[in-house]
């Protein structure tokens, strides 16, 4: 089992969710986050004063999938979240040792 964490632009969330749902991936956690990478933020003008916005709003999607689904999910997220512009985000994949569904006590892949 693998945990996939994707950091994407907020306006691409519905596209990613719809594409994953269409592929049968239904469980995910979504978090509002802020950060920066190569974008390095930007400056804005507010009431005549310029200030630097270092951390840009992003969305973090967390989901756990079976090993055989990883490549498909990575492709889906990459294609659905891509705008072709700087700041599209990143995807991280890490191993998951154990899962337990609290309600039923199901474990590992049965609990996904």
Secondary structure, 3 states (H helix, E strand, C coil): CEEEEEEECHHHHHHHHHHHHHCCCCCCEEEEEEECCCCCCEEEEECCEEEEECCEEEEEEEEEECHHHHHHHHHHHHHHHCCCCCCCEEEEEEECCCCECCCCCCEHHHHC
